[in-house]
């Protein structure tokens, strides 16, 4: 189930985001978290099963478009379809928007074949 990020999940969120190649530097990671917390156009969601095991973040560009900035799954849960499930749930939440990947999420996005559904 996809839930909206809350400050109380900050450490878990930072841990999951740190798996993204663009978030390896701690200062960059802290800035990213600050952006998600302070800018309404940047929205962070977490995938909760029994525990929080995945994270997906978007930047709302306009009324029709949102760009997927981050997508990460705990390595212990990879190859179980969680990333794809997060993308589908996000599409359901933002039905009125086209979701498009950024340079860091494009490969995974295309692997899920969701660009055909847009």
Backbone atoms as SQL, in Angstrom:
CREATE TABLE atoms (id INTEGER PRIMARY KEY, chain TEXT, resi INTEGER, resn TEXT, atom TEXT, x REAL, y REAL, z REAL);
INSERT INTO atoms VALUES
  (1, 'A', 1, 'UNK', 'N', 0.838, -1.174, 0.000),
  (2, 'A', 1, 'UNK', 'CA', 0.000, 0.000, 0.000),
  (3, 'A', 1, 'UNK', 'C', 0.888, 1.244, 0.000),
  (4, 'A', 2, 'UNK', 'N', 0.550, 2.191, -0.841),
  (5, 'A', 2, 'UNK', 'CA', 1.306, 3.433, -0.955),
  (6, 'A', 2, 'UNK', 'C', 0.756, 4.457, 0.037),
  (7, 'A', 3, 'UNK', 'N', 1.636, 4.987, 0.887),
  (8, 'A', 3, 'UNK', 'CA', 1.234, 6.002, 1.860),
  (9, 'A', 3, 'UNK', 'C', 2.093, 7.239, 1.687),
  (10, 'A', 4, 'UNK', 'N', 1.563, 8.377, 2.071),
  (11, 'A', 4, 'UNK', 'CA', 2.294, 9.642, 1.960),
  (12, 'A', 4, 'UNK', 'C', 3.379, 9.706, 3.030),
  (13, 'A', 5, 'UNK', 'N', 4.518, 10.238, 2.678),
  (14, 'A', 5, 'UNK', 'CA', 5.649, 10.416, 3.601),
  (15, 'A', 5, 'UNK', 'C', 5.255, 11.317, 4.759),
  (16, 'A', 6, 'UNK', 'N', 5.712, 10.943, 5.957),
  (17, 'A', 6, 'UNK', 'CA', 5.583, 11.785, 7.149),
  (18, 'A', 6, 'UNK', 'C', 6.968, 11.939, 7.756),
  (19, 'A', 7, 'UNK', 'N', 7.182, 13.036, 8.447),
  (20, 'A', 7, 'UNK', 'CA', 8.476, 13.340, 9.061),
  (21, 'A', 7, 'UNK', 'C', 8.948, 12.197, 9.969),
  (22, 'A', 8, 'UNK', 'N', 8.018, 11.502, 10.612),
  (23, 'A', 8, 'UNK', 'CA', 8.397, 10.412, 11.518),
  (24, 'A', 8, 'UNK', 'C', 9.075, 9.251, 10.776),
  (25, 'A', 9, 'UNK', 'N', 8.935, 9.209, 9.446),
  (26, 'A', 9, 'UNK', 'CA', 9.564, 8.167, 8.634),
  (27, 'A', 9, 'UNK', 'C', 10.881, 8.632, 8.015),
  (28, 'A', 10, 'UNK', 'N', 11.413, 9.747, 8.475),
  (29, 'A', 10, 'UNK', 'CA', 12.575, 10.355, 7.816),
  (30, 'A', 10, 'UNK', 'C', 13.769, 9.410, 7.690),
  (31, 'A', 11, 'UNK', 'N', 14.135, 8.717, 8.749),
  (32, 'A', 11, 'UNK', 'CA', 15.319, 7.842, 8.684),
  (33, 'A', 11, 'UNK', 'C', 15.114, 6.697, 7.697),
  (34, 'A', 12, 'UNK', 'N', 13.926, 6.115, 7.709),
  (35, 'A', 12, 'UNK', 'CA', 13.629, 5.029, 6.767),
  (36, 'A', 12, 'UNK', 'C', 13.685, 5.570, 5.337),
  (37, 'A', 13, 'UNK', 'N', 13.075, 6.740, 5.133),
  (38, 'A', 13, 'UNK', 'CA', 13.061, 7.356, 3.801),
  (39, 'A', 13, 'UNK', 'C', 14.482, 7.645, 3.317),
  (40, 'A', 14, 'UNK', 'N', 15.300, 8.210, 4.187),
  (41, 'A', 14, 'UNK', 'CA', 16.678, 8.512, 3.796),
  (42, 'A', 14, 'UNK', 'C', 17.444, 7.231, 3.465),
  (43, 'A', 15, 'UNK', 'N', 17.207, 6.189, 4.226),
  (44, 'A', 15, 'UNK', 'CA', 17.868, 4.914, 3.956),
  (45, 'A', 15, 'UNK', 'C', 17.494, 4.368, 2.588),
  (46, 'A', 16, 'UNK', 'N', 16.207, 4.412, 2.261),
  (47, 'A', 16, 'UNK', 'CA', 15.756, 3.910, 0.960),
  (48, 'A', 16, 'UNK', 'C', 16.238, 4.804, -0.183),
  (49, 'A', 17, 'UNK', 'N', 16.188, 6.121, 0.020),
  (50, 'A', 17, 'UNK', 'CA', 16.650, 7.041, -1.024),
  (51, 'A', 17, 'UNK', 'C', 18.151, 6.905, -1.278),
  (52, 'A', 18, 'UNK', 'N', 18.890, 6.521, -0.248),
  (53, 'A', 18, 'UNK', 'CA', 20.349, 6.415, -0.407),
  (54, 'A', 18, 'UNK', 'C', 20.757, 5.320, -1.394),
  (55, 'A', 19, 'UNK', 'N', 19.819, 4.439, -1.764),
  (56, 'A', 19, 'UNK', 'CA', 20.120, 3.426, -2.788),
  (57, 'A', 19, 'UNK', 'C', 20.117, 4.022, -4.196),
  (58, 'A', 20, 'UNK', 'N', 19.559, 5.224, -4.356),
  (59, 'A', 20, 'UNK', 'CA', 19.548, 5.880, -5.664),
  (60, 'A', 20, 'UNK', 'C', 20.949, 6.407, -5.970),
  (61, 'A', 21, 'UNK', 'N', 21.432, 6.222, -7.192),
  (62, 'A', 21, 'UNK', 'CA', 22.789, 6.685, -7.539),
  (63, 'A', 21, 'UNK', 'C', 22.999, 8.187, -7.294),
  (64, 'A', 22, 'UNK', 'N', 21.959, 8.981, -7.485),
  (65, 'A', 22, 'UNK', 'CA', 22.089, 10.435, -7.340),
  (66, 'A', 22, 'UNK', 'C', 22.019, 10.891, -5.884),
  (67, 'A', 23, 'UNK', 'N', 21.814, 9.975, -4.948),
  (68, 'A', 23, 'UNK', 'CA', 21.645, 10.338, -3.532),
  (69, 'A', 23, 'UNK', 'C', 22.711, 9.717, -2.627),
  (70, 'A', 24, 'UNK', 'N', 23.868, 9.424, -3.175),
  (71, 'A', 24, 'UNK', 'CA', 24.926, 8.792, -2.389),
  (72, 'A', 24, 'UNK', 'C', 25.577, 9.768, -1.400),
  (73, 'A', 25, 'UNK', 'N', 25.639, 11.040, -1.763),
  (74, 'A', 25, 'UNK', 'CA', 26.254, 12.057, -0.916),
  (75, 'A', 25, 'UNK', 'C', 25.256, 12.486, 0.161),
  (76, 'A', 26, 'UNK', 'N', 25.673, 12.486, 1.417),
  (77, 'A', 26, 'UNK', 'CA', 24.768, 12.790, 2.530),
  (78, 'A', 26, 'UNK', 'C', 24.197, 14.209, 2.436),
  (79, 'A', 27, 'UNK', 'N', 24.993, 15.171, 2.010),
  (80, 'A', 27, 'UNK', 'CA', 24.480, 16.545, 1.881),
  (81, 'A', 27, 'UNK', 'C', 23.401, 16.617, 0.797),
  (82, 'A', 28, 'UNK', 'N', 23.602, 15.920, -0.305),
  (83, 'A', 28, 'UNK', 'CA', 22.609, 15.863, -1.372),
  (84, 'A', 28, 'UNK', 'C', 21.333, 15.192, -0.856),
  (85, 'A', 29, 'UNK', 'N', 21.496, 14.107, -0.126),
  (86, 'A', 29, 'UNK', 'CA', 20.359, 13.371, 0.427),
  (87, 'A', 29, 'UNK', 'C', 19.557, 14.247, 1.401),
  (88, 'A', 30, 'UNK', 'N', 20.246, 14.984, 2.251),
  (89, 'A', 30, 'UNK', 'CA', 19.565, 15.888, 3.190),
  (90, 'A', 30, 'UNK', 'C', 18.816, 16.987, 2.438),
  (91, 'A', 31, 'UNK', 'N', 19.402, 17.508, 1.375),
  (92, 'A', 31, 'UNK', 'CA', 18.743, 18.542, 0.572),
  (93, 'A', 31, 'UNK', 'C', 17.495, 17.972, -0.108),
  (94, 'A', 32, 'UNK', 'N', 17.598, 16.758, -0.608),
  (95, 'A', 32, 'UNK', 'CA', 16.449, 16.100, -1.238),
  (96, 'A', 32, 'UNK', 'C', 15.309, 15.948, -0.238),
  (97, 'A', 33, 'UNK', 'N', 15.632, 15.503, 0.965),
  (98, 'A', 33, 'UNK', 'CA', 14.598, 15.342, 1.996),
  (99, 'A', 33, 'UNK', 'C', 13.957, 16.691, 2.331),
  (100, 'A', 34, 'UNK', 'N', 14.770, 17.713, 2.421),
  (101, 'A', 34, 'UNK', 'CA', 14.260, 19.056, 2.721),
  (102, 'A', 34, 'UNK', 'C', 13.291, 19.516, 1.622),
  (103, 'A', 35, 'UNK', 'N', 13.640, 19.233, 0.373),
  (104, 'A', 35, 'UNK', 'CA', 12.776, 19.598, -0.754),
  (105, 'A', 35, 'UNK', 'C', 11.431, 18.886, -0.646),
  (106, 'A', 36, 'UNK', 'N', 11.455, 17.575, -0.391),
  (107, 'A', 36, 'UNK', 'CA', 10.204, 16.818, -0.265),
  (108, 'A', 36, 'UNK', 'C', 9.353, 17.331, 0.903),
  (109, 'A', 37, 'UNK', 'N', 10.007, 17.771, 1.968),
  (110, 'A', 37, 'UNK', 'CA', 9.276, 18.234, 3.148),
  (111, 'A', 37, 'UNK', 'C', 8.729, 19.645, 3.000),
  (112, 'A', 38, 'UNK', 'N', 9.364, 20.474, 2.179),
  (113, 'A', 38, 'UNK', 'CA', 8.989, 21.892, 2.144),
  (114, 'A', 38, 'UNK', 'C', 8.287, 22.353, 0.869),
  (115, 'A', 39, 'UNK', 'N', 8.361, 21.582, -0.202),
  (116, 'A', 39, 'UNK', 'CA', 7.788, 22.000, -1.479),
  (117, 'A', 39, 'UNK', 'C', 6.602, 21.104, -1.833),
  (118, 'A', 40, 'UNK', 'N', 5.419, 21.663, -1.918),
  (119, 'A', 40, 'UNK', 'CA', 4.212, 20.886, -2.210),
  (120, 'A', 40, 'UNK', 'C', 4.246, 20.223, -3.584),
  (121, 'A', 41, 'UNK', 'N', 5.072, 20.726, -4.483),
  (122, 'A', 41, 'UNK', 'CA', 5.172, 20.141, -5.823),
  (123, 'A', 41, 'UNK', 'C', 6.028, 18.873, -5.831),
  (124, 'A', 42, 'UNK', 'N', 6.722, 18.621, -4.736),
  (125, 'A', 42, 'UNK', 'CA', 7.542, 17.417, -4.586),
  (126, 'A', 42, 'UNK', 'C', 6.838, 16.522, -3.571),
  (127, 'A', 43, 'UNK', 'N', 6.443, 15.333, -4.007),
  (128, 'A', 43, 'UNK', 'CA', 5.682, 14.437, -3.141),
  (129, 'A', 43, 'UNK', 'C', 6.384, 13.093, -3.032),
  (130, 'A', 44, 'UNK', 'N', 6.493, 12.636, -1.791),
  (131, 'A', 44, 'UNK', 'CA', 7.189, 11.392, -1.502),
  (132, 'A', 44, 'UNK', 'C', 6.187, 10.402, -0.910),
  (133, 'A', 45, 'UNK', 'N', 6.220, 9.172, -1.426),
  (134, 'A', 45, 'UNK', 'CA', 5.322, 8.115, -0.969),
  (135, 'A', 45, 'UNK', 'C', 6.151, 6.900, -0.569),
  (136, 'A', 46, 'UNK', 'N', 5.614, 6.145, 0.373),
  (137, 'A', 46, 'UNK', 'CA', 6.315, 4.963, 0.863),
  (138, 'A', 46, 'UNK', 'C', 5.418, 3.749, 0.678),
  (139, 'A', 47, 'UNK', 'N', 6.037, 2.616, 0.346),
  (140, 'A', 47, 'UNK', 'CA', 5.295, 1.374, 0.171),
  (141, 'A', 47, 'UNK', 'C', 5.360, 0.617, 1.490),
  (142, 'A', 48, 'UNK', 'N', 4.182, 0.405, 2.071),
  (143, 'A', 48, 'UNK', 'CA', 4.100, -0.268, 3.365),
  (144, 'A', 48, 'UNK', 'C', 3.401, -1.598, 3.193),
  (145, 'A', 49, 'UNK', 'N', 4.105, -2.637, 3.557),
  (146, 'A', 49, 'UNK', 'CA', 3.538, -3.970, 3.627),
  (147, 'A', 49, 'UNK', 'C', 3.365, -4.166, 5.131),
  (148, 'A', 50, 'UNK', 'N', 4.135, -5.034, 5.744),
  (149, 'A', 50, 'UNK', 'CA', 4.186, -5.039, 7.207),
  (150, 'A', 50, 'UNK', 'C', 5.132, -3.928, 7.650),
  (151, 'A', 51, 'UNK', 'N', 6.180, -3.744, 6.897),
  (152, 'A', 51, 'UNK', 'CA', 7.151, -2.678, 7.138),
  (153, 'A', 51, 'UNK', 'C', 7.193, -1.789, 5.907),
  (154, 'A', 52, 'UNK', 'N', 7.886, -0.674, 6.022),
  (155, 'A', 52, 'UNK', 'CA', 8.096, 0.195, 4.864),
  (156, 'A', 52, 'UNK', 'C', 9.279, -0.378, 4.102),
  (157, 'A', 53, 'UNK', 'N', 9.019, -0.764, 2.839),
  (158, 'A', 53, 'UNK', 'CA', 10.069, -1.459, 2.084),
  (159, 'A', 53, 'UNK', 'C', 10.392, -0.791, 0.752),
  (160, 'A', 54, 'UNK', 'N', 9.678, 0.292, 0.423),
  (161, 'A', 54, 'UNK', 'CA', 9.947, 0.981, -0.829),
  (162, 'A', 54, 'UNK', 'C', 9.574, 2.440, -0.736),
  (163, 'A', 55, 'UNK', 'N', 10.086, 3.200, -1.691),
  (164, 'A', 55, 'UNK', 'CA', 9.830, 4.642, -1.704),
  (165, 'A', 55, 'UNK', 'C', 9.770, 5.118, -3.157),
  (166, 'A', 56, 'UNK', 'N', 8.884, 6.077, -3.401),
  (167, 'A', 56, 'UNK', 'CA', 8.776, 6.662, -4.736),
  (168, 'A', 56, 'UNK', 'C', 8.473, 8.144, -4.567),
  (169, 'A', 57, 'UNK', 'N', 9.176, 8.966, -5.323),
  (170, 'A', 57, 'UNK', 'CA', 8.997, 10.414, -5.218),
  (171, 'A', 57, 'UNK', 'C', 8.748, 11.043, -6.568),
  (172, 'A', 58, 'UNK', 'N', 7.855, 12.038, -6.579),
  (173, 'A', 58, 'UNK', 'CA', 7.535, 12.727, -7.831),
  (174, 'A', 58, 'UNK', 'C', 7.677, 14.231, -7.671),
  (175, 'A', 59, 'UNK', 'N', 7.888, 14.880, -8.806),
  (176, 'A', 59, 'UNK', 'CA', 7.875, 16.334, -8.900),
  (177, 'A', 59, 'UNK', 'C', 6.738, 16.681, -9.842),
  (178, 'A', 60, 'UNK', 'N', 5.736, 17.385, -9.325),
  (179, 'A', 60, 'UNK', 'CA', 4.603, 17.774, -10.153),
  (180, 'A', 60, 'UNK', 'C', 5.024, 18.990, -10.972),
  (181, 'A', 61, 'UNK', 'N', 5.087, 18.794, -12.276),
  (182, 'A', 61, 'UNK', 'CA', 5.570, 19.850, -13.165),
  (183, 'A', 61, 'UNK', 'C', 4.455, 20.824, -13.540),
  (184, 'A', 62, 'UNK', 'N', 3.253, 20.285, -13.772),
  (185, 'A', 62, 'UNK', 'CA', 2.091, 21.119, -14.108),
  (186, 'A', 62, 'UNK', 'C', 0.834, 20.293, -13.875),
  (187, 'A', 63, 'UNK', 'N', -0.317, 20.779, -14.324),
  (188, 'A', 63, 'UNK', 'CA', -1.585, 20.074, -14.087),
  (189, 'A', 63, 'UNK', 'C', -1.652, 18.708, -14.761),
  (190, 'A', 64, 'UNK', 'N', -0.878, 18.524, -15.813),
  (191, 'A', 64, 'UNK', 'CA', -0.953, 17.268, -16.568),
  (192, 'A', 64, 'UNK', 'C', 0.222, 16.321, -16.358),
  (193, 'A', 65, 'UNK', 'N', 1.328, 16.793, -15.777),
  (194, 'A', 65, 'UNK', 'CA', 2.558, 16.001, -15.787),
  (195, 'A', 65, 'UNK', 'C', 3.240, 15.949, -14.418),
  (196, 'A', 66, 'UNK', 'N', 3.677, 14.750, -14.075),
  (197, 'A', 66, 'UNK', 'CA', 4.504, 14.560, -12.882),
  (198, 'A', 66, 'UNK', 'C', 5.708, 13.712, -13.288),
  (199, 'A', 67, 'UNK', 'N', 6.873, 14.121, -12.824),
  (200, 'A', 67, 'UNK', 'CA', 8.109, 13.410, -13.151),
  (201, 'A', 67, 'UNK', 'C', 8.542, 12.563, -11.961),
  (202, 'A', 68, 'UNK', 'N', 8.805, 11.310, -12.220),
  (203, 'A', 68, 'UNK', 'CA', 9.259, 10.405, -11.163),
  (204, 'A', 68, 'UNK', 'C', 10.730, 10.692, -10.899),
  (205, 'A', 69, 'UNK', 'N', 11.008, 11.178, -9.699),
  (206, 'A', 69, 'UNK', 'CA', 12.365, 11.559, -9.319),
  (207, 'A', 69, 'UNK', 'C', 13.151, 10.407, -8.692),
  (208, 'A', 70, 'UNK', 'N', 12.463, 9.633, -7.872),
  (209, 'A', 70, 'UNK', 'CA', 13.118, 8.557, -7.130),
  (210, 'A', 70, 'UNK', 'C', 12.212, 7.338, -7.091),
  (211, 'A', 71, 'UNK', 'N', 12.818, 6.184, -7.151),
  (212, 'A', 71, 'UNK', 'CA', 12.112, 4.932, -6.897),
  (213, 'A', 71, 'UNK', 'C', 13.151, 3.956, -6.352),
  (214, 'A', 72, 'UNK', 'N', 12.843, 3.400, -5.189),
  (215, 'A', 72, 'UNK', 'CA', 13.812, 2.526, -4.543),
  (216, 'A', 72, 'UNK', 'C', 13.078, 1.496, -3.687),
  (217, 'A', 73, 'UNK', 'N', 13.596, 0.281, -3.702),
  (218, 'A', 73, 'UNK', 'CA', 13.050, -0.811, -2.903),
  (219, 'A', 73, 'UNK', 'C', 14.188, -1.401, -2.073),
  (220, 'A', 74, 'UNK', 'N', 13.869, -1.725, -0.835),
  (221, 'A', 74, 'UNK', 'CA', 14.839, -2.386, 0.038),
  (222, 'A', 74, 'UNK', 'C', 15.417, -3.589, -0.717),
  (223, 'A', 75, 'UNK', 'N', 16.747, -3.733, -0.763),
  (224, 'A', 75, 'UNK', 'CA', 17.357, -4.822, -1.531),
  (225, 'A', 75, 'UNK', 'C', 16.827, -6.212, -1.166),
  (226, 'A', 76, 'UNK', 'N', 16.408, -6.420, 0.056),
  (227, 'A', 76, 'UNK', 'CA', 15.876, -7.725, 0.472),
  (228, 'A', 76, 'UNK', 'C', 14.549, -8.063, -0.206),
  (229, 'A', 77, 'UNK', 'N', 13.878, -7.046, -0.760),
  (230, 'A', 77, 'UNK', 'CA', 12.560, -7.238, -1.359),
  (231, 'A', 77, 'UNK', 'C', 12.546, -7.007, -2.867),
  (232, 'A', 78, 'UNK', 'N', 13.706, -6.858, -3.451),
  (233, 'A', 78, 'UNK', 'CA', 13.765, -6.610, -4.892),
  (234, 'A', 78, 'UNK', 'C', 13.391, -7.852, -5.685),
  (235, 'A', 79, 'UNK', 'N', 12.984, -7.634, -6.917),
  (236, 'A', 79, 'UNK', 'CA', 12.568, -8.695, -7.850),
  (237, 'A', 79, 'UNK', 'C', 11.268, -9.373, -7.401),
  (238, 'A', 80, 'UNK', 'N', 10.458, -8.655, -6.602),
  (239, 'A', 80, 'UNK', 'CA', 9.162, -9.177, -6.163),
  (240, 'A', 80, 'UNK', 'C', 8.005, -8.361, -6.740),
  (241, 'A', 81, 'UNK', 'N', 8.302, -7.412, -7.626),
  (242, 'A', 81, 'UNK', 'CA', 7.249, -6.619, -8.250),
  (243, 'A', 81, 'UNK', 'C', 6.817, -5.403, -7.455),
  (244, 'A', 82, 'UNK', 'N', 7.541, -5.063, -6.407),
  (245, 'A', 82, 'UNK', 'CA', 7.150, -3.936, -5.555),
  (246, 'A', 82, 'UNK', 'C', 7.323, -2.603, -6.273),
  (247, 'A', 83, 'UNK', 'N', 8.418, -2.448, -6.997),
  (248, 'A', 83, 'UNK', 'CA', 8.635, -1.214, -7.753),
  (249, 'A', 83, 'UNK', 'C', 7.522, -0.980, -8.760),
  (250, 'A', 84, 'UNK', 'N', 7.161, -2.020, -9.485),
  (251, 'A', 84, 'UNK', 'CA', 6.087, -1.915, -10.468),
  (252, 'A', 84, 'UNK', 'C', 4.750, -1.624, -9.774),
  (253, 'A', 85, 'UNK', 'N', 4.517, -2.256, -8.638),
  (254, 'A', 85, 'UNK', 'CA', 3.286, -2.015, -7.872),
  (255, 'A', 85, 'UNK', 'C', 3.225, -0.557, -7.393),
  (256, 'A', 86, 'UNK', 'N', 4.379, -0.010, -6.997),
  (257, 'A', 86, 'UNK', 'CA', 4.407, 1.396, -6.576),
  (258, 'A', 86, 'UNK', 'C', 4.055, 2.310, -7.746),
  (259, 'A', 87, 'UNK', 'N', 4.613, 2.028, -8.910),
  (260, 'A', 87, 'UNK', 'CA', 4.300, 2.837, -10.096),
  (261, 'A', 87, 'UNK', 'C', 2.814, 2.772, -10.439),
  (262, 'A', 88, 'UNK', 'N', 2.240, 1.574, -10.392),
  (263, 'A', 88, 'UNK', 'CA', 0.815, 1.420, -10.704),
  (264, 'A', 88, 'UNK', 'C', -0.050, 2.162, -9.682),
  (265, 'A', 89, 'UNK', 'N', 0.295, 2.050, -8.412),
  (266, 'A', 89, 'UNK', 'CA', -0.464, 2.738, -7.361),
  (267, 'A', 89, 'UNK', 'C', -0.359, 4.256, -7.527),
  (268, 'A', 90, 'UNK', 'N', 0.821, 4.724, -7.904),
  (269, 'A', 90, 'UNK', 'CA', 1.018, 6.158, -8.127),
  (270, 'A', 90, 'UNK', 'C', 0.188, 6.637, -9.310),
  (271, 'A', 91, 'UNK', 'N', 0.149, 5.838, -10.367),
  (272, 'A', 91, 'UNK', 'CA', -0.680, 6.181, -11.539),
  (273, 'A', 91, 'UNK', 'C', -2.149, 6.275, -11.135),
  (274, 'A', 92, 'UNK', 'N', -2.570, 5.376, -10.273),
  (275, 'A', 92, 'UNK', 'CA', -3.959, 5.366, -9.802),
  (276, 'A', 92, 'UNK', 'C', -4.255, 6.628, -8.976),
  (277, 'A', 93, 'UNK', 'N', -3.296, 7.036, -8.148),
  (278, 'A', 93, 'UNK', 'CA', -3.463, 8.235, -7.315),
  (279, 'A', 93, 'UNK', 'C', -3.501, 9.515, -8.145),
  (280, 'A', 94, 'UNK', 'N', -2.753, 9.518, -9.230),
  (281, 'A', 94, 'UNK', 'CA', -2.620, 10.714, -10.073),
  (282, 'A', 94, 'UNK', 'C', -3.162, 10.420, -11.471),
  (283, 'A', 95, 'UNK', 'N', -4.402, 9.988, -11.527),
  (284, 'A', 95, 'UNK', 'CA', -5.024, 9.597, -12.804),
  (285, 'A', 95, 'UNK', 'C', -5.029, 10.716, -13.836),
  (286, 'A', 96, 'UNK', 'N', -5.121, 11.949, -13.363),
  (287, 'A', 96, 'UNK', 'CA', -5.204, 13.092, -14.277),
  (288, 'A', 96, 'UNK', 'C', -3.835, 13.565, -14.769),
  (289, 'A', 97, 'UNK', 'N', -2.774, 12.877, -14.359),
  (290, 'A', 97, 'UNK', 'CA', -1.429, 13.292, -14.761),
  (291, 'A', 97, 'UNK', 'C', -0.719, 12.183, -15.531),
  (292, 'A', 98, 'UNK', 'N', 0.096, 12.607, -16.463),
  (293, 'A', 98, 'UNK', 'CA', 0.986, 11.669, -17.136),
  (294, 'A', 98, 'UNK', 'C', 2.238, 11.558, -16.267),
  (295, 'A', 99, 'UNK', 'N', 2.610, 10.343, -15.940),
  (296, 'A', 99, 'UNK', 'CA', 3.840, 10.130, -15.189),
  (297, 'A', 99, 'UNK', 'C', 4.963, 9.887, -16.179),
  (298, 'A', 100, 'UNK', 'N', 6.056, 10.607, -15.989),
  (299, 'A', 100, 'UNK', 'CA', 7.211, 10.390, -16.856),
  (300, 'A', 100, 'UNK', 'C', 8.453, 10.257, -15.983),
  (301, 'A', 101, 'UNK', 'N', 9.402, 9.482, -16.426),
  (302, 'A', 101, 'UNK', 'CA', 10.611, 9.279, -15.627),
  (303, 'A', 101, 'UNK', 'C', 11.626, 10.400, -15.834),
  (304, 'A', 102, 'UNK', 'N', 12.562, 10.507, -14.893),
  (305, 'A', 102, 'UNK', 'CA', 13.724, 11.370, -15.110),
  (306, 'A', 102, 'UNK', 'C', 14.883, 10.458, -15.530),
  (307, 'A', 103, 'UNK', 'N', 16.061, 11.008, -15.643),
  (308, 'A', 103, 'UNK', 'CA', 17.194, 10.216, -16.137),
  (309, 'A', 103, 'UNK', 'C', 17.546, 9.047, -15.212),
  (310, 'A', 104, 'UNK', 'N', 17.254, 9.178, -13.911),
  (311, 'A', 104, 'UNK', 'CA', 17.610, 8.130, -12.956),
  (312, 'A', 104, 'UNK', 'C', 16.550, 7.031, -12.859),
  (313, 'A', 105, 'UNK', 'N', 15.319, 7.339, -13.246),
  (314, 'A', 105, 'UNK', 'CA', 14.236, 6.359, -13.122),
  (315, 'A', 105, 'UNK', 'C', 13.787, 5.804, -14.474),
  (316, 'A', 106, 'UNK', 'N', 14.326, 6.326, -15.572),
  (317, 'A', 106, 'UNK', 'CA', 13.874, 5.952, -16.918),
  (318, 'A', 106, 'UNK', 'C', 14.049, 4.465, -17.219),
  (319, 'A', 107, 'UNK', 'N', 15.183, 3.901, -16.885),
  (320, 'A', 107, 'UNK', 'CA', 15.438, 2.499, -17.208),
  (321, 'A', 107, 'UNK', 'C', 14.418, 1.593, -16.526),
  (322, 'A', 108, 'UNK', 'N', 14.186, 1.833, -15.243),
  (323, 'A', 108, 'UNK', 'CA', 13.215, 1.010, -14.525),
  (324, 'A', 108, 'UNK', 'C', 11.803, 1.237, -15.071),
  (325, 'A', 109, 'UNK', 'N', 11.460, 2.474, -15.321),
  (326, 'A', 109, 'UNK', 'CA', 10.134, 2.833, -15.847),
  (327, 'A', 109, 'UNK', 'C', 9.873, 2.089, -17.161),
  (328, 'A', 110, 'UNK', 'N', 10.842, 2.102, -18.050),
  (329, 'A', 110, 'UNK', 'CA', 10.693, 1.432, -19.342),
  (330, 'A', 110, 'UNK', 'C', 10.635, -0.090, -19.175),
  (331, 'A', 111, 'UNK', 'N', 11.390, -0.610, -18.221),
  (332, 'A', 111, 'UNK', 'CA', 11.376, -2.040, -17.946),
  (333, 'A', 111, 'UNK', 'C', 9.972, -2.504, -17.517),
  (334, 'A', 112, 'UNK', 'N', 9.244, -1.629, -16.848),
  (335, 'A', 112, 'UNK', 'CA', 7.889, -1.958, -16.392),
  (336, 'A', 112, 'UNK', 'C', 6.853, -1.803, -17.502),
  (337, 'A', 113, 'UNK', 'N', 7.257, -1.265, -18.645),
  (338, 'A', 113, 'UNK', 'CA', 6.373, -1.061, -19.803),
  (339, 'A', 113, 'UNK', 'C', 5.180, -0.168, -19.477),
  (340, 'A', 114, 'UNK', 'N', 5.355, 0.755, -18.544),
  (341, 'A', 114, 'UNK', 'CA', 4.237, 1.623, -18.185),
  (342, 'A', 114, 'UNK', 'C', 4.097, 2.796, -19.119),
  (343, 'A', 115, 'UNK', 'N', 5.138, 3.072, -19.897),
  (344, 'A', 115, 'UNK', 'CA', 5.036, 4.195, -20.835),
  (345, 'A', 115, 'UNK', 'C', 3.942, 3.947, -21.865),
  (346, 'A', 116, 'UNK', 'N', 3.628, 2.679, -22.144),
  (347, 'A', 116, 'UNK', 'CA', 2.590, 2.347, -23.119),
  (348, 'A', 116, 'UNK', 'C', 1.198, 2.645, -22.573),
  (349, 'A', 117, 'UNK', 'N', 1.055, 2.642, -21.250),
  (350, 'A', 117, 'UNK', 'CA', -0.245, 2.869, -20.620),
  (351, 'A', 117, 'UNK', 'C', -0.584, 4.337, -20.497),
  (352, 'A', 118, 'UNK', 'N', 0.387, 5.216, -20.656),
  (353, 'A', 118, 'UNK', 'CA', 0.171, 6.644, -20.389),
  (354, 'A', 118, 'UNK', 'C', -0.763, 7.281, -21.395);
